[in-house]
Amino acid sequence: MALVVDRVSAGIVQDVSLRVEPGQVLSIVGPSGCGKSTLVHAISGAIRASGRISFGRDLDSLPMHRRPTGTVFQDSVLFPGRDVWDNVAFGLDDTGLAPSQREDLVNLTLAQLNILGLAHVGVEHLSGGQTQRVALARTLVRRPRILLLDEPLVHVDPSLRASIQSTIIEQVRRNKIAAIYVTHDVEEACRLGDTMAIMDRGRIVQCARPAELYRQPATAFCARVMGIPNILSAKISRASEGVAHVEFGRVWLGLPTVQQLVPGRADVVVPPETLALTEPEQGMVTGRVMRAIFARTHMEYEVETPLGTLVVTEPETMRTREVGQELGVVFTYGWFVEAQS
């Protein structure tokens, strides 16, 4: 039984269709105002929508409080003057559970989210990360079948996000929840999403596994959203046997490709880790290092070439390239998309 959104429109959201299986997370990214939060509100029943939303049965006619959904927002409001236990237990106030069942369920949920030790701490004493864990517990204690998360970690310290992300994944898997996670952070979307959707101006532009979105973006816009800096305007003269013969202004190159291409204008998307730096005479083009950036797990170089400035990453962080050094650049991969008008 999956969450199915079929041609839903609401406000800026236009004709959106998607499917989320139980135990899976669909992450949604896109620029501010593209409709991510509006879509979440439509699924929860907070706003009216046309189209069809179902989870085993149609949910469209059900009011918000009767839908099998739970929502966690970026600014979670906890009840002041109450401790963590009471805040989480509030989620069960209208369920009619026996007191012993209620107590057991609250304690179990607190334990699952690693906050049982905070049960009798006043919410005014919680950190940002603890506050969001409590908000998540208050939602999960009701055992929703659909979990909607609207940028819940945007105000949480980066050092704490990874552990909360892991907790979310664990709960989704354990309880077979169909989850939608809205975020501006592409790295977070990739970490959490079994599948990932890119939205723009109210529509889903592309939906696939994160690795596919990165390696095979549908458009230059999708490539930019995925954080790929190298998008080159080109003209394909011909393509055969895995090689595209491409013109970049006055520079002609044979680029490896796995696509079936036709002659014409195109944009080439080149992830920075697919560019190799070599000795100048071994490169497909030559360039000069203009900037070297230490990024903890890798080095990032800005290399000025006849094609423009290319961003190249290398895993070696101990022996680095020097600014001003002349190098060759080899293309090992390129993904062609429709040229931007």
ROZAMI-350391 format. One record per residue (C-alpha): z, y negated, x; residue in one letter; residue number from 0. Coordinates in nm, 3 decimals, padded with zeros to 5 digits, always signed. Each point is the difference from the previous one (the first is absolute). Layout:
# ROZAMI-350391
+---------+---------+---------+------+-----+
!      c3 !      c2 !      c1 ! code ! pos !
+---------+---------+---------+------+-----+
!       Z !       Y !       X !    A ! NUM !
...
+---------+---------+---------+------+-----+
//
This chain:
# ROZAMI-350391
+---------+---------+---------+------+-----+
!      c3 !      c2 !      c1 ! code ! pos !
+---------+---------+---------+------+-----+
! +00.000 ! +00.000 ! +00.000 !    M !   0 !
! -00.124 ! -00.313 ! +00.174 !    A !   1 !
! +00.023 ! -00.372 ! -00.062 !    L !   2 !
! -00.347 ! -00.101 ! -00.118 !    V !   3 !
! -00.111 ! -00.361 ! -00.030 !    V !   4 !
! -00.339 ! -00.014 ! -00.169 !    D !   5 !
! -00.199 ! -00.325 ! -00.010 !    R !   6 !
! +00.309 ! -00.217 ! -00.042 !    V !   7 !
! -00.030 ! -00.378 ! -00.027 !    S !   8 !
! +00.288 ! -00.248 ! -00.019 !    A !   9 !
! -00.014 ! -00.362 ! +00.108 !    G !  10 !
! -00.179 ! -00.013 ! +00.335 !    I !  11 !
! -00.021 ! +00.382 ! +00.014 !    V !  12 !
! -00.346 ! +00.115 ! -00.107 !    Q !  13 !
! -00.114 ! +00.354 ! -00.078 !    D !  14 !
! +00.237 ! +00.182 ! +00.240 !    V !  15 !
! +00.003 ! +00.379 ! +00.009 !    S !  16 !
! +00.224 ! +00.217 ! +00.218 !    L !  17 !
! +00.188 ! +00.329 ! +00.006 !    R !  18 !
! +00.333 ! +00.087 ! +00.164 !    V !  19 !
! +00.122 ! +00.359 ! +00.016 !    E !  20 !
! +00.371 ! +00.091 ! -00.023 !    P !  21 !
! +00.164 ! -00.006 ! +00.342 !    G !  22 !
! -00.263 ! -00.240 ! +00.133 !    Q !  23 !
! -00.003 ! -00.370 ! +00.090 !    V !  24 !
! -00.289 ! -00.236 ! -00.063 !    L !  25 !
! +00.042 ! -00.314 ! +00.208 !    S !  26 !
! -00.182 ! -00.317 ! -00.105 !    I !  27 !
! -00.088 ! -00.288 ! +00.233 !    V !  28 !
! -00.198 ! -00.318 ! -00.039 !    G !  29 !
! +00.030 ! -00.378 ! +00.030 !    P !  30 !
! +00.248 ! -00.204 ! -00.202 !    S !  31 !
! -00.110 ! -00.048 ! -00.359 !    G !  32 !
! -00.237 ! +00.299 ! -00.004 !    C !  33 !
! +00.184 ! +00.172 ! -00.286 !    G !  34 !
! +00.227 ! +00.253 ! +00.175 !    K !  35 !
! +00.318 ! -00.102 ! -00.180 !    S !  36 !
! -00.183 ! -00.054 ! -00.329 !    T !  37 !
! -00.118 ! +00.361 ! +00.013 !    L !  38 !
! +00.357 ! +00.121 ! +00.054 !    V !  39 !
! +00.120 ! -00.207 ! -00.298 !    H !  40 !
! -00.279 ! +00.144 ! -00.216 !    A !  41 !
! +00.095 ! +00.358 ! +00.087 !    I !  42 !
! +00.369 ! -00.067 ! -00.066 !    S !  43 !
! -00.079 ! -00.154 ! -00.338 !    G !  44 !
! +00.134 ! -00.343 ! +00.094 !    A !  45 !
! -00.334 ! -00.157 ! -00.096 !    I !  46 !
! -00.270 ! +00.106 ! -00.241 !    R !  47 !
! -00.310 ! +00.168 ! +00.134 !    A !  48 !
! -00.323 ! +00.141 ! -00.133 !    S !  49 !
! -00.132 ! +00.337 ! +00.113 !    G !  50 !
! +00.205 ! +00.319 ! +00.024 !    R !  51 !
! +00.318 ! +00.084 ! +00.191 !    I !  52 !
! +00.125 ! +00.357 ! -00.026 !    S !  53 !
! +00.244 ! +00.246 ! +00.152 !    F !  54 !
! -00.052 ! +00.324 ! -00.184 !    G !  55 !
! -00.031 ! -00.212 ! -00.315 !    R !  56 !
! -00.111 ! -00.353 ! -00.077 !    D !  57 !
! +00.253 ! -00.265 ! +00.098 !    L !  58 !
! -00.187 ! -00.298 ! -00.142 !    D !  59 !
! +00.188 ! -00.007 ! -00.331 !    S !  60 !
! +00.342 ! +00.044 ! +00.159 !    L !  61 !
! +00.221 ! -00.303 ! +00.066 !    P !  62 !
! +00.122 ! -00.058 ! +00.354 !    M !  63 !
! +00.344 ! +00.160 ! -00.053 !    H !  64 !
! -00.154 ! +00.324 ! -00.130 !    R !  65 !
! -00.249 ! +00.053 ! +00.280 !    R !  66 !
! +00.093 ! +00.254 ! +00.272 !    P !  67 !
! -00.014 ! -00.273 ! +00.263 !    T !  68 !
! +00.242 ! -00.158 ! +00.243 !    G !  69 !
! -00.073 ! -00.322 ! +00.186 !    T !  70 !
! +00.145 ! -00.149 ! +00.319 !    V !  71 !
! -00.092 ! -00.359 ! +00.087 !    F !  72 !
! +00.022 ! -00.199 ! +00.322 !    Q !  73 !
! +00.294 ! -00.203 ! -00.134 !    D !  74 !
! +00.230 ! +00.256 ! -00.154 !    S !  75 !
! +00.277 ! -00.144 ! -00.214 !    V !  76 !
! +00.329 ! +00.187 ! +00.021 !    L !  77 !
! +00.298 ! -00.078 ! -00.220 !    F !  78 !
! +00.251 ! -00.220 ! +00.188 !    P !  79 !
! +00.364 ! +00.087 ! -00.031 !    G !  80 !
! -00.079 ! +00.372 ! -00.021 !    R !  81 !
! -00.008 ! +00.257 ! +00.274 !    D !  82 !
! -00.296 ! +00.214 ! +00.101 !    V !  83 !
! +00.106 ! +00.296 ! -00.218 !    W !  84 !
! +00.015 ! -00.211 ! -00.315 !    D !  85 !
! -00.336 ! -00.162 ! +00.073 !    N !  86 !
! -00.168 ! +00.338 ! +00.034 !    V !  87 !
! +00.183 ! +00.145 ! -00.301 !    A !  88 !
! -00.129 ! -00.289 ! -00.212 !    F !  89 !
! -00.341 ! +00.166 ! +00.009 !    G !  90 !
! +00.146 ! +00.281 ! -00.216 !    L !  91 !
! +00.186 ! -00.210 ! -00.256 !    D !  92 !
! -00.251 ! +00.069 ! -00.278 !    D !  93 !
! -00.063 ! +00.369 ! +00.071 !    T !  94 !
! +00.284 ! +00.156 ! -00.199 !    G !  95 !
! +00.106 ! +00.223 ! +00.290 !    L !  96 !
! +00.350 ! +00.145 ! +00.004 !    A !  97 !
! +00.231 ! -00.184 ! +00.242 !    P !  98 !
! +00.015 ! +00.298 ! +00.238 !    S !  99 !
! -00.381 ! +00.031 ! +00.006 !    Q ! 100 !
! -00.032 ! -00.372 ! +00.057 !    R ! 101 !
! +00.245 ! +00.008 ! +00.289 !    E ! 102 !
! -00.171 ! +00.299 ! +00.162 !    D ! 103 !
! -00.345 ! -00.158 ! -00.028 !    L ! 104 !
! +00.113 ! -00.333 ! +00.146 !    V ! 105 !
! +00.176 ! +00.168 ! +00.293 !    N ! 106 !
! -00.299 ! +00.225 ! +00.066 !    L ! 107 !
! -00.239 ! -00.296 ! +00.003 !    T ! 108 !
! +00.225 ! -00.203 ! +00.229 !    L ! 109 !
! +00.017 ! +00.296 ! +00.238 !    A ! 110 !
! -00.377 ! +00.050 ! -00.005 !    Q ! 111 !
! -00.050 ! -00.365 ! +00.095 !    L ! 112 !
! +00.270 ! +00.014 ! +00.271 !    N ! 113 !
! +00.222 ! -00.261 ! -00.165 !    I ! 114 !
! +00.282 ! +00.217 ! -00.140 !    L ! 115 !
! +00.231 ! -00.161 ! +00.255 !    G ! 116 !
! -00.072 ! -00.338 ! -00.161 !    L ! 117 !
! +00.089 ! +00.115 ! -00.351 !    A ! 118 !
! +00.303 ! -00.228 ! -00.035 !    H ! 119 !
! -00.131 ! -00.294 ! +00.203 !    V ! 120 !
! -00.065 ! -00.321 ! -00.190 !    G ! 121 !
! -00.370 ! -00.088 ! -00.012 !    V ! 122 !
! +00.068 ! -00.345 ! +00.145 !    E ! 123 !
! +00.088 ! +00.173 ! +00.330 !    H ! 124 !
! -00.329 ! +00.191 ! +00.033 !    L ! 125 !
! -00.277 ! -00.068 ! +00.250 !    S ! 126 !
! -00.359 ! -00.045 ! -00.114 !    G ! 127 !
! -00.085 ! +00.360 ! +00.082 !    G ! 128 !
! +00.308 ! +00.132 ! -00.180 !    Q ! 129 !
! -00.079 ! -00.215 ! -00.304 !    T ! 130 !
! -00.346 ! +00.153 ! -00.029 !    Q ! 131 !
! +00.140 ! +00.352 ! +00.038 !    R ! 132 !
! +00.238 ! -00.072 ! -00.288 !    V ! 133 !
! -00.285 ! -00.141 ! -00.210 !    A ! 134 !
! -00.204 ! +00.312 ! +00.075 !    L ! 135 !
! +00.296 ! +00.222 ! -00.090 !    A ! 136 !
! +00.050 ! -00.184 ! -00.331 !    R ! 137 !
! -00.364 ! +00.071 ! -00.084 !    T ! 138 !
! -00.008 ! +00.361 ! +00.123 !    L ! 139 !
! +00.324 ! +00.101 ! -00.172 !    V ! 140 !
! -00.195 ! -00.003 ! -00.327 !    R ! 141 !
! -00.243 ! +00.254 ! +00.149 !    R ! 142 !
! -00.319 ! -00.191 ! -00.086 !    P ! 143 !
! -00.328 ! +00.191 ! +00.010 !    R ! 144 !
! -00.186 ! -00.311 ! +00.118 !    I ! 145 !
! +00.143 ! -00.227 ! +00.272 !    L ! 146 !
! -00.144 ! -00.350 ! +00.040 !    L ! 147 !
! +00.096 ! -00.186 ! +00.318 !    L ! 148 !
! -00.109 ! -00.363 ! +00.025 !    D ! 149 !
! +00.052 ! -00.108 ! +00.364 !    E ! 150 !
! +00.358 ! +00.132 ! +00.001 !    P ! 151 !
! +00.051 ! -00.035 ! +00.377 !    L ! 152 !
! -00.156 ! -00.341 ! +00.061 !    V ! 153 !
! +00.343 ! -00.159 ! +00.062 !    H ! 154 !
! +00.148 ! +00.296 ! +00.189 !    V ! 155 !
! +00.045 ! -00.022 ! +00.377 !    D ! 156 !
! -00.293 ! +00.176 ! +00.173 !    P ! 157 !
! +00.239 ! +00.225 ! +00.194 !    S ! 158 !
! +00.126 ! +00.148 ! -00.330 !    L ! 159 !
! -00.330 ! +00.038 ! -00.183 !    R ! 160 !
! -00.106 ! +00.329 ! +00.157 !    A ! 161 !
! +00.314 ! +00.184 ! -00.113 !    S ! 162 !
! -00.029 ! -00.134 ! -00.356 !    I ! 163 !
! -00.369 ! +00.091 ! -00.007 !    Q ! 164 !
! +00.093 ! +00.354 ! +00.102 !    S ! 165 !
! +00.260 ! +00.011 ! -00.277 !    T ! 166 !
! -00.258 ! -00.110 ! -00.257 !    I ! 167 !
! -00.243 ! +00.270 ! +00.111 !    I ! 168 !
! +00.276 ! +00.263 ! -00.006 !    E ! 169 !
! +00.100 ! -00.092 ! -00.356 !    Q ! 170 !
! -00.359 ! -00.008 ! -00.125 !    V ! 171 !
! -00.065 ! +00.346 ! +00.145 !    R ! 172 !
! +00.332 ! +00.152 ! -00.111 !    R ! 173 !
! -00.017 ! -00.127 ! -00.358 !    N ! 174 !
! -00.378 ! +00.036 ! -00.044 !    K ! 175 !
! -00.038 ! -00.368 ! -00.087 !    I ! 176 !
! -00.338 ! -00.173 ! -00.028 !    A ! 177 !
! +00.056 ! -00.320 ! +00.200 !    A ! 178 !
! -00.191 ! -00.324 ! +00.046 !    I ! 179 !
! +00.103 ! -00.218 ! +00.294 !    Y ! 180 !
! -00.125 ! -00.361 ! +00.013 !    V ! 181 !
! +00.013 ! -00.179 ! +00.335 !    T ! 182 !
! -00.166 ! -00.269 ! +00.212 !    H ! 183 !
! +00.077 ! +00.204 ! +00.313 !    D ! 184 !
! -00.294 ! +00.227 ! +00.088 !    V ! 185 !
! +00.207 ! +00.200 ! +00.250 !    E ! 186 !
! +00.260 ! +00.066 ! -00.269 !    E ! 187 !
! -00.274 ! +00.100 ! -00.246 !    A ! 188 !
! -00.141 ! +00.248 ! +00.251 !    C ! 189 !
! +00.342 ! +00.147 ! +00.078 !    R ! 190 !
! +00.091 ! +00.052 ! -00.366 !    L ! 191 !
! -00.325 ! +00.065 ! -00.180 !    G ! 192 !
! -00.146 ! +00.346 ! -00.051 !    D ! 193 !
! -00.286 ! -00.206 ! -00.135 !    T ! 194 !
! -00.053 ! -00.372 ! +00.030 !    M ! 195 !
! -00.184 ! -00.254 ! -00.214 !    A ! 196 !
! -00.133 ! -00.337 ! +00.111 !    I ! 197 !
! -00.011 ! -00.264 ! -00.274 !    M ! 198 !
! -00.194 ! -00.325 ! -00.013 !    D ! 199 !
! -00.027 ! -00.243 ! -00.290 !    R ! 200 !
! +00.140 ! +00.241 ! -00.253 !    G ! 201 !
! -00.206 ! +00.304 ! +00.094 !    R ! 202 !
! +00.048 ! +00.303 ! +00.224 !    I ! 203 !
! -00.262 ! -00.033 ! +00.273 !    V ! 204 !
! +00.070 ! +00.334 ! +00.168 !    Q ! 205 !
! +00.249 ! +00.283 ! -00.048 !    C ! 206 !
! +00.035 ! +00.287 ! +00.248 !    A ! 207 !
! +00.234 ! +00.149 ! +00.257 !    R ! 208 !
! +00.119 ! -00.265 ! +00.247 !    P ! 209 !
! -00.188 ! +00.156 ! +00.294 !    A ! 210 !
! -00.324 ! -00.007 ! -00.197 !    E ! 211 !
! +00.050 ! -00.364 ! -00.097 !    L ! 212 !
! +00.048 ! -00.084 ! +00.366 !    Y ! 213 !
! -00.287 ! +00.207 ! +00.139 !    R ! 214 !
! -00.245 ! -00.046 ! -00.287 !    Q ! 215 !
! +00.069 ! -00.330 ! -00.180 !    P ! 216 !
! -00.231 ! -00.069 ! -00.293 !    A ! 217 !
! -00.049 ! -00.366 ! +00.088 !    T ! 218 !
! +00.078 ! -00.254 ! +00.270 !    A ! 219 !
! +00.278 ! -00.128 ! -00.228 !    F ! 220 !
! +00.162 ! +00.344 ! -00.002 !    C ! 221 !
! -00.028 ! +00.015 ! +00.379 !    A ! 222 !
! +00.177 ! -00.335 ! +00.033 !    R ! 223 !
! +00.276 ! +00.112 ! -00.237 !    V ! 224 !
! +00.046 ! +00.310 ! +00.217 !    M ! 225 !
! +00.049 ! -00.228 ! +00.299 !    G ! 226 !
! -00.323 ! +00.071 ! +00.188 !    I ! 227 !
! -00.091 ! -00.311 ! +00.202 !    P ! 228 !
! -00.346 ! +00.100 ! +00.125 !    N ! 229 !
! -00.260 ! -00.054 ! -00.273 !    I ! 230 !
! -00.340 ! -00.075 ! +00.152 !    L ! 231 !
! -00.315 ! -00.127 ! -00.171 !    S ! 232 !
! -00.295 ! +00.217 ! +00.099 !    A ! 233 !
! -00.353 ! +00.107 ! -00.084 !    K ! 234 !
! -00.083 ! +00.371 ! -00.006 !    I ! 235 !
! -00.350 ! +00.070 ! +00.132 !    S ! 236 !
! +00.018 ! +00.379 ! -00.039 !    R ! 237 !
! +00.248 ! +00.287 ! -00.004 !    A ! 238 !
! -00.043 ! +00.364 ! +00.090 !    S ! 239 !
! +00.192 ! +00.292 ! +00.148 !    E ! 240 !
! +00.337 ! -00.174 ! -00.022 !    G ! 241 !
! -00.109 ! -00.322 ! +00.169 !    V ! 242 !
! -00.068 ! -00.335 ! -00.167 !    A ! 243 !
! -00.222 ! -00.238 ! +00.195 !    H ! 244 !
! +00.148 ! -00.338 ! -00.075 !    V ! 245 !
! -00.083 ! -00.360 ! +00.084 !    E ! 246 !
! +00.284 ! -00.247 ! +00.056 !    F ! 247 !
! -00.191 ! -00.323 ! +00.050 !    G ! 248 !
! -00.165 ! +00.051 ! +00.338 !    R ! 249 !
! +00.199 ! +00.313 ! +00.084 !    V ! 250 !
! -00.131 ! +00.346 ! -00.093 !    W ! 251 !
! +00.234 ! +00.300 ! -00.007 !    L ! 252 !
! -00.009 ! +00.362 ! -00.108 !    G ! 253 !
! +00.323 ! +00.059 ! -00.194 !    L ! 254 !
! +00.135 ! +00.342 ! -00.098 !    P ! 255 !
! +00.010 ! +00.051 ! -00.377 !    T ! 256 !
! +00.075 ! +00.274 ! -00.250 !    V ! 257 !
! -00.175 ! -00.185 ! -00.284 !    Q ! 258 !
! -00.347 ! +00.024 ! -00.148 !    Q ! 259 !
! -00.131 ! -00.350 ! +00.062 !    L ! 260 !
! -00.311 ! -00.194 ! -00.093 !    V ! 261 !
! -00.145 ! -00.295 ! +00.191 !    P ! 262 !
! +00.132 ! -00.341 ! -00.096 !    G ! 263 !
! +00.291 ! -00.234 ! +00.038 !    R ! 264 !
! +00.352 ! +00.142 ! +00.007 !    A ! 265 !
! +00.350 ! -00.065 ! +00.124 !    D ! 266 !
! +00.147 ! +00.239 ! +00.255 !    V ! 267 !
! +00.372 ! +00.074 ! -00.025 !    V ! 268 !
! +00.147 ! +00.100 ! +00.337 !    V ! 269 !
! +00.370 ! +00.097 ! +00.018 !    P ! 270 !
! +00.146 ! -00.134 ! +00.327 !    P ! 271 !
! +00.115 ! +00.342 ! +00.124 !    E ! 272 !
! -00.358 ! +00.133 ! -00.021 !    T ! 273 !
! -00.115 ! -00.240 ! +00.272 !    L ! 274 !
! +00.037 ! +00.130 ! +00.356 !    A ! 275 !
! +00.041 ! -00.224 ! +00.304 !    L ! 276 !
! -00.182 ! +00.114 ! +00.314 !    T ! 277 !
! -00.136 ! -00.130 ! +00.327 !    E ! 278 !
! -00.257 ! -00.275 ! -00.071 !    P ! 279 !
! -00.302 ! +00.210 ! +00.100 !    E ! 280 !
! +00.105 ! +00.282 ! -00.237 !    Q ! 281 !
! +00.030 ! -00.213 ! -00.312 !    G ! 282 !
! -00.243 ! -00.045 ! -00.288 !    M ! 283 !
! +00.085 ! -00.370 ! +00.033 !    V ! 284 !
! +00.210 ! -00.186 ! +00.254 !    T ! 285 !
! +00.285 ! -00.234 ! -00.076 !    G ! 286 !
! +00.292 ! -00.190 ! +00.142 !    R ! 287 !
! +00.363 ! +00.041 ! -00.103 !    V ! 288 !
! +00.114 ! -00.326 ! -00.156 !    M ! 289 !
! +00.342 ! +00.111 ! -00.121 !    R ! 290 !
! +00.231 ! +00.301 ! +00.048 !    A ! 291 !
! +00.269 ! +00.070 ! -00.260 !    I ! 292 !
! +00.284 ! +00.249 ! +00.040 !    F ! 293 !
! +00.047 ! +00.166 ! -00.342 !    A ! 294 !
! +00.274 ! +00.251 ! +00.092 !    R ! 295 !
! -00.196 ! +00.323 ! -00.055 !    T ! 296 !
! -00.330 ! -00.133 ! +00.132 !    H ! 297 !
! -00.173 ! -00.290 ! +00.168 !    M ! 298 !
! -00.235 ! -00.227 ! -00.192 !    E ! 299 !
! -00.277 ! -00.185 ! +00.182 !    Y ! 300 !
! -00.229 ! -00.278 ! -00.114 !    E ! 301 !
! -00.326 ! +00.046 ! +00.189 !    V ! 302 !
! -00.273 ! -00.264 ! -00.001 !    E ! 303 !
! -00.343 ! +00.166 ! -00.016 !    T ! 304 !
! -00.359 ! -00.096 ! -00.092 !    P ! 305 !
! +00.082 ! +00.134 ! -00.348 !    L ! 306 !
! +00.298 ! -00.233 ! -00.035 !    G ! 307 !
! +00.369 ! +00.064 ! +00.057 !    T ! 308 !
! +00.092 ! +00.366 ! -00.047 !    L ! 309 !
! +00.354 ! +00.125 ! -00.047 !    V ! 310 !
! +00.064 ! +00.321 ! +00.195 !    V ! 311 !
! +00.318 ! +00.209 ! +00.008 !    T ! 312 !
! +00.111 ! +00.250 ! +00.264 !    E ! 313 !
! +00.309 ! +00.226 ! +00.002 !    P ! 314 !
! +00.072 ! -00.071 ! +00.368 !    E ! 315 !
! +00.274 ! -00.264 ! +00.022 !    T ! 316 !
! +00.117 ! +00.049 ! +00.359 !    M ! 317 !
! -00.323 ! -00.074 ! +00.188 !    R ! 318 !
! -00.164 ! -00.277 ! -00.195 !    T ! 319 !
! -00.327 ! -00.193 ! +00.025 !    R ! 320 !
! +00.014 ! -00.344 ! +00.154 !    E ! 321 !
! -00.100 ! -00.318 ! -00.181 !    V ! 322 !
! -00.333 ! -00.108 ! +00.145 !    G ! 323 !
! -00.095 ! +00.355 ! +00.101 !    Q ! 324 !
! -00.363 ! +00.097 ! -00.063 !    E ! 325 !
! -00.046 ! +00.332 ! -00.177 !    L ! 326 !
! -00.254 ! +00.212 ! -00.182 !    G ! 327 !
! +00.041 ! +00.075 ! -00.370 !    V ! 328 !
! -00.117 ! +00.329 ! -00.156 !    V ! 329 !
! -00.033 ! +00.052 ! -00.376 !    F ! 330 !
! +00.114 ! +00.349 ! -00.103 !    T ! 331 !
! -00.005 ! -00.061 ! -00.376 !    Y ! 332 !
! -00.136 ! -00.244 ! -00.255 !    G ! 333 !
! +00.002 ! -00.007 ! -00.379 !    W ! 334 !
! -00.279 ! -00.188 ! -00.171 !    F ! 335 !
! +00.057 ! -00.192 ! -00.325 !    V ! 336 !
! -00.212 ! -00.232 ! -00.209 !    E ! 337 !
! -00.054 ! -00.336 ! +00.169 !    A ! 338 !
! +00.203 ! -00.288 ! -00.136 !    Q ! 339 !
! -00.212 ! -00.259 ! -00.175 !    S ! 340 !
+---------+---------+---------+------+-----+
//
